[in-house]
Amino acid sequence: MTTQLTRQRFPHRSALTVAAVASLFLTVACGGADDGGTTTIENAGASSDSGYDYGDGYGDDSGASPQLGEPAGELAVAEDSELGEVVTDAEGFTLYRFENDTADPPVSNCEGDCLVAWPAVPADDAAAAAGIDASLLGEVERSDGSLQLTLNGWPVYRYAEDAAPGDVNGHGVGGVWNALAPSGAPAGSGAAEGGGGAEAGGEFDELNIIDDPDLGEIVADSEGRTLYRFDNDTAWPMSTGCLDACLETWKPAEFIDPAVAEQLGFDPELIIPFERPDGTTQLTIDCWPVYYFTGDQEPGDTTGHGAQDLWWAVTPEGGKAGGA
């Protein structure tokens, strides 16, 4: 779904004004509900709750032999308009990594029903084309003794829902599946191998309120990307449960001047800054940290709504859209 947006821009207040106002709002809006408890920040990217839902058979490798899919042949590098360089097999199908695997040492944690959605790529017959360092290709022995291809230590998979060469439908699934860059890092991350820190959603100076036909009023950023809240975060006190691999898929939205937000139809007392563990400042609405989803391809998309029963499009008041 594509939504046409009317964009208006307003000048920012000074950083001192923003900080002072935000500090006041933070004390009023979030401080009163603090019960004094201790909040533990969890890595949602590695959590079983944020993985792909494979049904009751996930983790059970009974009947999962052979565990390997089709050979990849000569790997290639394709240019995706959103993700940049991604690795494909010889037929042009995107190859992926699973953030619940490990690269050092290489270990695959995708077994059983997981392999139905994410066929493991065999090491046999794999070769590197231009743009891929052949020394990064390797193999890992799976639980059935078969050998799976690795790229810079990361076990390599396809995605069953990619219907045509060039599809990247698996990127961002569950917050733990990512298309592979030629270095073995998640495509589009701009991060060094092993994951990166928080990457803000990009500079913008406005928010938008969109009337979605299914969800009602939801919030989008200046590019029309739907903003989401995460059930593994907390609002009182504010904390984040989206760290490390989770941030490859769910990008923190950048804080906006409350005075600007007010002119765009928001209650300025609900626009609160949140300092993330890496020191960046994230936007919150009614103290809920908000993110955009890399799986949304067009302005107005809401494909992240309901993901893992943890992620929800956010309303202008900070609630879950659609009565979720």
KEKE-3310 file (N, C-alpha, C; in steps of 0.2 Angstrom, whole numbers, plus 5000, padded with zeros to 4 digits):
npx = (5004:5003:5005:5000:5009:5008:5019:5026:5037:5046:5055:5069:5069:5082:5096:5098:5085:5077:5083:5080:5066:5063:5069:5061:5048:5051:5053:5040:5032:5036:5043:5034:5027:5036:5040:5051:5057:5069:5075:5079:5089:5087:5094:5085:5087:5093:5084:5073:5060:5060:5063:5059:5043:5041:5032:5026:5036:5049:5066:5066:5074:5069:5066:5072:5081:5088:5098:5102:5099:5098:5113:5123:5131:5141:5144:5137:5138:5125:5116:5105:5092:5088:5097:5109:5124:5122:5124:5121:5115:5121:5110:5104:5097:5094:5105:5106:5110:5109:5105:5105:5114:5132:5148:5161:5166:5160:5143:5128:5111:5099:5087:5077:5060:5064:5072:5064:5058:5070:5081:5097:5112:5122:5140:5147:5152:5151:5157:5167:5163:5168:5171:5168:5178:5187:5193:5185:5175:5169:5165:5153:5150:5135:5122:5118:5129:5131:5139:5138:5138:5148:5150:5163:5163:5149:5135:5126:5111:5096:5080:5063:5052:5056:5053:5058:5073:5083:5073:5071:5064:5067:5075:5076:5067:5059:5068:5080:5085:5095:5099:5115:5130:5144:5155:5151:5144:5128:5118:5117:5119:5131:5140:5153:5159:5151:5141:5133:5131:5117:5108:5103:5086:5088:5091:5078:5065:5051:5036:5023:5005:4996:4981:4977:4969:4966:4972:4969:4973:4991:5008:5021:5037:5047:5049:5039:5039:5032:5031:5035:5032:5039:5036:5045:5052:5052:5041:5040:5051:5059:5067:5077:5074:5079:5093:5110:5109:5096:5094:5098:5087:5077:5076:5081:5071:5074:5076:5064:5061:5050:5042:5041:5034:5022:5016:5013:5003:5004:5004:5015:5019:5021:5031:5046:5064:5075:5089:5100:5109:5121:5123:5116:5102:5085:5069:5054:5037:5025:5034:5037:5050:5052:5053:5058:5054:5065:5060:5049:5044:5039:5032:5020:5019:5015:5020:5027:5019:5013:5023:5030:5021:5026:5029:5022:5013:5013:5002:4997:4997:5005:5001:4996:4993:4977:4970:4978)
npy = (4994:5011:5027:5044:5058:5073:5085:5096:5108:5113:5125:5120:5121:5128:5118:5118:5122:5112:5101:5106:5107:5093:5087:5091:5086:5072:5070:5073:5065:5052:5049:5048:5036:5026:5012:5010:4998:4986:4986:4974:4975:4967:4956:4957:4953:4941:4933:4920:4923:4933:4926:4918:4911:4894:4885:4871:4861:4867:4866:4853:4840:4829:4819:4827:4825:4823:4838:4848:4860:4865:4866:4880:4885:4896:4910:4926:4944:4955:4971:4979:4990:4995:4989:4989:4980:4963:4946:4932:4917:4906:4907:4919:4921:4927:4926:4921:4925:4919:4926:4920:4910:4906:4913:4911:4899:4892:4888:4881:4884:4882:4870:4856:4860:4873:4873:4871:4883:4890:4884:4876:4880:4870:4866:4860:4863:4876:4892:4907:4922:4937:4951:4944:4938:4924:4917:4919:4909:4894:4880:4871:4858:4850:4844:4831:4827:4832:4845:4862:4877:4891:4909:4919:4913:4912:4902:4898:4902:4900:4908:4902:4909:4918:4921:4924:4928:4940:4944:4949:4945:4938:4946:4953:4946:4941:4948:4942:4937:4940:4947:4943:4952:4954:4953:4945:4951:4958:4963:4980:4985:4993:4990:4983:4966:4955:4962:4978:4994:5004:5011:5026:5031:5040:5057:5068:5080:5080:5072:5061:5059:5046:5039:5024:5011:4999:4999:5011:5027:5030:5032:5039:5042:5055:5051:5043:5031:5018:5019:5009:5001:4990:4976:4970:4981:4994:5006:5012:5011:5019:5008:4998:4983:4980:4976:4975:4962:4963:4977:4977:4976:4983:4999:5012:5027:5044:5057:5071:5088:5093:5104:5106:5094:5096:5106:5098:5090:5082:5078:5087:5084:5070:5067:5062:5061:5047:5040:5029:5013:5015:5028:5036:5046:5042:5043:5043:5039:5044:5038:5026:5018:5021:5013:5011:4998:4988:4979:4985:4991:5001:5018:5020:5006:4992:4980:4976:4976:4967:4957:4943:4944:4954:4966:4982:4993:5011:5022:5040:5043:5034:5021:5004:5001:4998:4992:4982)
npz = (5000:4996:5002:4999:5005:5013:5015:5027:5032:5047:5056:5067:5085:5096:5101:5115:5120:5115:5123:5136:5136:5133:5144:5154:5150:5151:5164:5169:5161:5161:5173:5184:5184:5187:5195:5203:5201:5194:5178:5165:5151:5137:5124:5110:5097:5098:5105:5108:5106:5096:5085:5069:5066:5066:5069:5079:5077:5077:5079:5081:5073:5067:5054:5045:5035:5019:5025:5017:5004:4987:4977:4976:4966:4956:4966:4966:4965:4968:4965:4976:4977:4989:4999:4994:4990:4988:4991:4979:4973:4959:4950:4954:4965:4981:4995:5012:5030:5047:5062:5074:5072:5074:5069:5073:5083:5067:5067:5064:5069:5063:5061:5058:5055:5052:5042:5031:5028:5026:5017:5019:5011:5001:5003:4993:4976:4977:4972:4971:4963:4954:4965:4977:4990:4988:4998:5009:5008:5015:5025:5036:5047:5048:5059:5054:5047:5035:5024:5025:5016:5021:5023:5027:5039:5042:5042:5027:5018:5008:5005:5006:5002:4993:4977:4965:4955:4963:4973:4989:5000:5012:5020:5036:5042:5057:5064:5064:5052:5038:5022:5014:5014:5003:5011:5021:5031:5037:5024:5019:5031:5034:5044:5053:5053:5063:5068:5072:5080:5086:5073:5068:5062:5052:5047:5050:5051:5054:5058:5053:5052:5048:5040:5041:5032:5038:5051:5056:5063:5062:5065:5055:5048:5040:5028:5025:5031:5041:5059:5073:5089:5102:5111:5119:5124:5137:5144:5157:5169:5154:5143:5132:5122:5110:5103:5096:5084:5082:5078:5065:5058:5064:5065:5075:5077:5075:5087:5088:5088:5101:5099:5086:5083:5089:5080:5070:5074:5085:5102:5112:5124:5124:5116:5118:5123:5122:5128:5121:5124:5117:5117:5107:5103:5104:5097:5107:5109:5121:5130:5124:5115:5097:5081:5064:5051:5042:5033:5027:5011:5004:5005:5018:5020:5031:5035:5046:5056:5070:5069:5075:5086:5093:5088:5084:5074:5078:5087:5086:5100:5106:5107:5103:5086:5078:5089:5094)
capx = (5000:5007:5001:5003:5010:5009:5025:5027:5044:5046:5062:5070:5072:5089:5097:5097:5078:5075:5085:5077:5059:5063:5070:5055:5043:5054:5052:5033:5028:5039:5045:5028:5025:5042:5039:5057:5060:5075:5073:5085:5089:5088:5095:5079:5089:5095:5079:5069:5054:5060:5064:5054:5039:5041:5027:5028:5042:5055:5071:5066:5077:5067:5063:5075:5087:5095:5097:5104:5095:5101:5119:5123:5136:5146:5141:5138:5136:5119:5115:5099:5091:5088:5102:5116:5127:5120:5126:5116:5118:5122:5103:5102:5093:5098:5108:5105:5113:5104:5109:5106:5120:5138:5153:5168:5166:5154:5138:5121:5106:5093:5086:5070:5056:5067:5075:5059:5058:5077:5086:5104:5116:5128:5147:5149:5150:5151:5163:5166:5164:5171:5167:5168:5184:5186:5196:5180:5171:5171:5160:5152:5147:5129:5121:5118:5136:5132:5143:5135:5142:5149:5154:5166:5161:5142:5132:5123:5104:5091:5073:5058:5047:5059:5050:5061:5080:5083:5069:5075:5059:5069:5079:5073:5062:5060:5074:5086:5087:5097:5103:5122:5134:5150:5160:5148:5140:5121:5117:5114:5121:5136:5143:5159:5157:5149:5135:5134:5127:5111:5109:5096:5082:5090:5089:5071:5062:5044:5032:5017:5000:4993:4975:4978:4962:4965:4974:4967:4979:4997:5014:5026:5043:5047:5049:5032:5040:5028:5035:5033:5034:5041:5034:5051:5054:5047:5040:5041:5056:5061:5072:5076:5075:5081:5100:5114:5106:5089:5095:5099:5080:5072:5080:5078:5069:5078:5072:5062:5059:5043:5038:5039:5029:5015:5014:5012:4997:5006:5004:5022:5021:5022:5037:5052:5070:5078:5096:5101:5115:5127:5123:5112:5095:5080:5062:5049:5030:5022:5039:5039:5054:5049:5058:5055:5056:5068:5056:5044:5047:5036:5029:5014:5019:5014:5022:5030:5014:5011:5028:5032:5017:5030:5030:5016:5013:5011:4997:5000:4997:5010:4998:4997:4988:4972:4967:4982)
capy = (5000:5017:5033:5050:5062:5081:5086:5103:5108:5119:5126:5117:5126:5127:5112:5119:5123:5105:5097:5108:5105:5086:5084:5092:5081:5066:5070:5073:5059:5045:5048:5047:5029:5022:5009:5009:4991:4986:4983:4971:4976:4960:4957:4954:4950:4934:4930:4915:4927:4937:4922:4916:4906:4889:4880:4867:4857:4871:4864:4846:4839:4822:4819:4833:4822:4827:4845:4853:4862:4865:4869:4887:4886:4902:4915:4933:4950:4959:4978:4980:4997:4997:4986:4989:4974:4957:4939:4928:4910:4907:4909:4926:4921:4930:4921:4924:4923:4918:4929:4915:4906:4909:4912:4909:4895:4892:4884:4882:4883:4881:4863:4854:4864:4879:4871:4871:4890:4892:4878:4877:4879:4865:4868:4857:4866:4884:4896:4914:4926:4944:4954:4940:4935:4917:4915:4919:4904:4889:4875:4869:4851:4850:4838:4825:4826:4836:4851:4868:4883:4897:4915:4923:4909:4912:4897:4902:4899:4903:4909:4898:4914:4922:4918:4926:4931:4947:4945:4949:4944:4936:4951:4956:4941:4939:4952:4938:4934:4946:4945:4943:4956:4951:4952:4941:4955:4959:4968:4986:4987:4997:4988:4978:4959:4954:4967:4985:4997:5007:5015:5030:5030:5045:5064:5070:5085:5080:5066:5061:5055:5043:5036:5017:5008:4993:5000:5018:5032:5027:5037:5038:5047:5060:5047:5039:5024:5017:5018:5003:5000:4984:4973:4969:4987:4996:5013:5015:5016:5018:5004:4995:4976:4979:4977:4970:4959:4966:4983:4977:4975:4988:5005:5017:5033:5049:5062:5077:5094:5093:5110:5104:5089:5099:5109:5092:5087:5078:5081:5088:5081:5063:5067:5061:5058:5041:5039:5022:5011:5017:5035:5039:5048:5039:5046:5039:5042:5042:5035:5020:5019:5019:5011:5009:4991:4988:4975:4989:4993:5007:5023:5017:4999:4991:4973:4974:4976:4960:4953:4939:4946:4959:4973:4985:5000:5015:5027:5046:5043:5029:5015:4999:5003:4993:4989:4976)
capz = (5000:4996:5005:4998:5011:5012:5019:5029:5036:5052:5059:5074:5090:5098:5105:5122:5121:5115:5129:5142:5136:5133:5151:5158:5148:5153:5171:5170:5158:5162:5180:5189:5183:5189:5202:5207:5199:5190:5171:5162:5144:5134:5117:5106:5091:5099:5109:5104:5105:5090:5079:5064:5069:5062:5071:5084:5075:5076:5084:5080:5067:5065:5047:5042:5032:5020:5028:5012:4998:4980:4976:4974:4960:4957:4969:4962:4969:4965:4968:4978:4977:4996:5003:4992:4987:4991:4988:4976:4970:4952:4947:4956:4971:4987:5000:5019:5036:5053:5068:5080:5071:5075:5064:5076:5077:5063:5070:5062:5073:5060:5061:5057:5051:5050:5035:5026:5026:5025:5015:5020:5005:5002:5002:4987:4970:4978:4970:4971:4957:4955:4970:4983:4991:4988:5005:5014:5008:5020:5026:5043:5047:5051:5063:5050:5044:5028:5024:5023:5014:5025:5020:5032:5045:5043:5037:5021:5017:5004:5008:5002:5000:4987:4971:4958:4956:4965:4978:4996:5005:5019:5024:5041:5045:5064:5066:5064:5046:5034:5016:5015:5010:5001:5017:5026:5036:5035:5019:5021:5038:5035:5050:5053:5054:5070:5070:5073:5085:5084:5067:5068:5056:5047:5049:5048:5055:5054:5058:5049:5055:5042:5041:5037:5031:5042:5057:5059:5063:5063:5064:5050:5048:5035:5021:5025:5034:5047:5065:5077:5095:5103:5117:5124:5127:5142:5144:5163:5166:5147:5141:5125:5121:5103:5103:5091:5077:5081:5075:5058:5055:5067:5065:5080:5075:5078:5091:5085:5093:5103:5097:5079:5083:5090:5074:5065:5076:5091:5109:5113:5131:5123:5112:5124:5120:5125:5127:5120:5127:5113:5117:5102:5105:5100:5098:5110:5110:5127:5133:5120:5109:5091:5076:5057:5049:5035:5028:5023:5005:5001:5010:5020:5021:5038:5035:5052:5062:5072:5068:5081:5091:5097:5085:5082:5072:5084:5086:5088:5107:5108:5108:5098:5081:5077:5095:5096)
cpx = (5004:5002:5004:5003:5010:5014:5026:5034:5043:5053:5063:5071:5079:5090:5096:5089:5075:5077:5081:5070:5059:5064:5064:5049:5045:5052:5044:5030:5030:5041:5040:5026:5030:5041:5045:5060:5066:5073:5080:5084:5091:5090:5090:5082:5091:5090:5075:5062:5054:5062:5058:5050:5038:5036:5030:5034:5049:5060:5071:5068:5074:5064:5066:5081:5085:5093:5099:5099:5099:5108:5118:5127:5140:5142:5142:5136:5131:5119:5107:5098:5090:5094:5109:5118:5125:5123:5121:5120:5119:5116:5101:5098:5097:5099:5108:5109:5108:5108:5109:5111:5126:5143:5160:5167:5160:5149:5131:5116:5099:5092:5079:5066:5059:5070:5070:5058:5065:5082:5093:5107:5122:5135:5149:5147:5150:5158:5162:5168:5167:5167:5167:5175:5184:5189:5190:5175:5174:5165:5159:5148:5141:5128:5120:5124:5137:5136:5139:5140:5143:5152:5156:5164:5153:5139:5127:5116:5101:5084:5068:5053:5050:5057:5054:5068:5079:5078:5073:5069:5061:5073:5074:5068:5064:5065:5080:5089:5089:5101:5111:5125:5140:5155:5157:5144:5133:5121:5114:5115:5126:5140:5149:5156:5156:5144:5137:5130:5121:5112:5102:5093:5084:5088:5082:5069:5055:5042:5026:5011:4996:4986:4975:4971:4961:4967:4972:4973:4985:5002:5019:5031:5042:5047:5043:5033:5036:5033:5031:5036:5035:5039:5039:5054:5050:5047:5041:5045:5057:5067:5071:5078:5078:5089:5103:5110:5099:5089:5097:5092:5076:5077:5077:5076:5072:5073:5070:5060:5051:5038:5036:5034:5022:5012:5011:5006:4998:5005:5012:5024:5023:5028:5043:5058:5072:5085:5098:5108:5121:5127:5119:5105:5090:5073:5058:5042:5027:5027:5041:5044:5051:5055:5054:5058:5059:5064:5050:5047:5045:5033:5022:5013:5018:5016:5025:5025:5012:5017:5030:5027:5021:5030:5023:5016:5010:5007:5001:5000:5002:5007:4999:4991:4983:4969:4971:4983)
cpy = (5006:5023:5039:5054:5069:5083:5094:5103:5114:5119:5123:5123:5124:5121:5112:5119:5115:5101:5099:5106:5097:5084:5085:5087:5074:5065:5069:5066:5052:5044:5046:5040:5024:5019:5007:5002:4992:4983:4980:4972:4969:4961:4953:4951:4943:4930:4925:4918:4931:4933:4921:4911:4900:4884:4876:4863:4861:4868:4856:4844:4832:4823:4824:4831:4821:4835:4850:4854:4861:4868:4876:4889:4892:4908:4922:4938:4954:4966:4978:4987:4999:4995:4987:4982:4968:4951:4935:4922:4911:4909:4916:4926:4923:4925:4925:4921:4923:4921:4925:4910:4909:4908:4910:4906:4894:4886:4886:4880:4883:4874:4862:4858:4871:4879:4871:4878:4892:4886:4880:4876:4875:4868:4866:4862:4874:4887:4903:4918:4933:4948:4951:4937:4928:4914:4915:4913:4898:4884:4873:4862:4852:4844:4832:4823:4829:4842:4857:4874:4888:4903:4919:4920:4908:4907:4901:4898:4903:4904:4906:4903:4918:4918:4919:4928:4938:4949:4945:4949:4942:4941:4954:4952:4940:4943:4948:4935:4940:4943:4946:4948:4952:4949:4947:4944:4955:4964:4974:4989:4992:4996:4983:4971:4959:4958:4974:4988:5000:5012:5019:5029:5035:5052:5066:5075:5085:5072:5066:5057:5052:5039:5029:5014:5003:4995:5007:5023:5029:5033:5035:5043:5051:5057:5043:5032:5023:5016:5013:5004:4992:4981:4972:4975:4989:5003:5016:5010:5014:5013:5001:4987:4975:4981:4973:4968:4962:4973:4983:4977:4981:4994:5010:5024:5039:5054:5068:5082:5093:5098:5109:5099:5091:5102:5104:5088:5082:5082:5081:5085:5073:5062:5067:5058:5052:5040:5031:5020:5014:5025:5039:5041:5045:5042:5041:5043:5039:5037:5028:5021:5017:5018:5011:5002:4991:4983:4979:4992:4999:5012:5020:5010:4998:4983:4971:4973:4968:4955:4950:4940:4950:4966:4976:4992:5005:5020:5034:5047:5038:5022:5010:5001:4997:4989:4982:4976)
cpz = (5000:4998:5002:5004:5008:5017:5020:5033:5041:5055:5066:5079:5092:5102:5112:5124:5121:5121:5135:5142:5137:5140:5155:5157:5151:5160:5173:5167:5160:5170:5185:5189:5185:5195:5206:5205:5195:5183:5168:5155:5141:5126:5113:5100:5092:5103:5105:5102:5098:5084:5075:5067:5064:5064:5076:5083:5075:5082:5084:5074:5064:5058:5043:5038:5024:5022:5023:5007:4992:4981:4974:4968:4961:4960:4965:4967:4965:4968:4969:4979:4985:5000:5001:4989:4991:4987:4985:4974:4962:4948:4949:4962:4977:4992:5007:5024:5042:5059:5074:5078:5074:5070:5067:5083:5073:5066:5067:5067:5070:5058:5060:5053:5049:5043:5029:5023:5023:5023:5016:5013:5006:5000:4995:4981:4971:4976:4970:4965:4959:4960:4977:4984:4992:4995:5010:5014:5012:5020:5034:5042:5051:5055:5060:5046:5037:5029:5021:5021:5020:5021:5026:5039:5046:5039:5033:5020:5011:5008:5003:4999:4994:4981:4965:4960:4958:4971:4985:5001:5012:5023:5030:5045:5052:5067:5067:5058:5041:5028:5018:5011:5008:5006:5022:5031:5033:5030:5021:5028:5039:5041:5049:5055:5062:5073:5072:5079:5082:5078:5067:5061:5051:5049:5046:5053:5055:5056:5054:5053:5049:5044:5037:5037:5036:5049:5060:5059:5066:5062:5059:5050:5042:5028:5021:5028:5040:5053:5069:5084:5097:5110:5122:5126:5133:5142:5151:5168:5158:5147:5135:5126:5114:5103:5097:5085:5076:5077:5068:5054:5057:5068:5070:5076:5078:5081:5087:5090:5094:5100:5089:5078:5084:5084:5069:5068:5082:5097:5111:5119:5130:5119:5117:5121:5125:5123:5127:5123:5123:5113:5112:5106:5101:5102:5102:5110:5116:5130:5130:5115:5103:5086:5069:5055:5042:5030:5024:5017:5002:5007:5012:5021:5029:5039:5042:5058:5063:5071:5075:5087:5096:5095:5082:5079:5077:5082:5088:5096:5110:5109:5102:5093:5081:5083:5096:5103)
residu = (MET:THR:THR:GLN:LEU:THR:ARG:GLN:ARG:PHE:PRO:HIS:ARG:SER:ALA:LEU:THR:VAL:ALA:ALA:VAL:ALA:SER:LEU:PHE:LEU:THR:VAL:ALA:CYS:GLY:GLY:ALA:ASP:ASP:GLY:GLY:THR:THR:THR:ILE:GLU:ASN:ALA:GLY:ALA:SER:SER:ASP:SER:GLY:TYR:ASP:TYR:GLY:ASP:GLY:TYR:GLY:ASP:ASP:SER:GLY:ALA:SER:PRO:GLN:LEU:GLY:GLU:PRO:ALA:GLY:GLU:LEU:ALA:VAL:ALA:GLU:ASP:SER:GLU:LEU:GLY:GLU:VAL:VAL:THR:ASP:ALA:GLU:GLY:PHE:THR:LEU:TYR:ARG:PHE:GLU:ASN:ASP:THR:ALA:ASP:PRO:PRO:VAL:SER:ASN:CYS:GLU:GLY:ASP:CYS:LEU:VAL:ALA:TRP:PRO:ALA:VAL:PRO:ALA:ASP:ASP:ALA:ALA:ALA:ALA:ALA:GLY:ILE:ASP:ALA:SER:LEU:LEU:GLY:GLU:VAL:GLU:ARG:SER:ASP:GLY:SER:LEU:GLN:LEU:THR:LEU:ASN:GLY:TRP:PRO:VAL:TYR:ARG:TYR:ALA:GLU:ASP:ALA:ALA:PRO:GLY:ASP:VAL:ASN:GLY:HIS:GLY:VAL:GLY:GLY:VAL:TRP:ASN:ALA:LEU:ALA:PRO:SER:GLY:ALA:PRO:ALA:GLY:SER:GLY:ALA:ALA:GLU:GLY:GLY:GLY:GLY:ALA:GLU:ALA:GLY:GLY:GLU:PHE:ASP:GLU:LEU:ASN:ILE:ILE:ASP:ASP:PRO:ASP:LEU:GLY:GLU:ILE:VAL:ALA:ASP:SER:GLU:GLY:ARG:THR:LEU:TYR:ARG:PHE:ASP:ASN:ASP:THR:ALA:TRP:PRO:MET:SER:THR:GLY:CYS:LEU:ASP:ALA:CYS:LEU:GLU:THR:TRP:LYS:PRO:ALA:GLU:PHE:ILE:ASP:PRO:ALA:VAL:ALA:GLU:GLN:LEU:GLY:PHE:ASP:PRO:GLU:LEU:ILE:ILE:PRO:PHE:GLU:ARG:PRO:ASP:GLY:THR:THR:GLN:LEU:THR:ILE:ASP:CYS:TRP:PRO:VAL:TYR:TYR:PHE:THR:GLY:ASP:GLN:GLU:PRO:GLY:ASP:THR:THR:GLY:HIS:GLY:ALA:GLN:ASP:LEU:TRP:TRP:ALA:VAL:THR:PRO:GLU:GLY:GLY:LYS:ALA:GLY:GLY:ALA)
# end
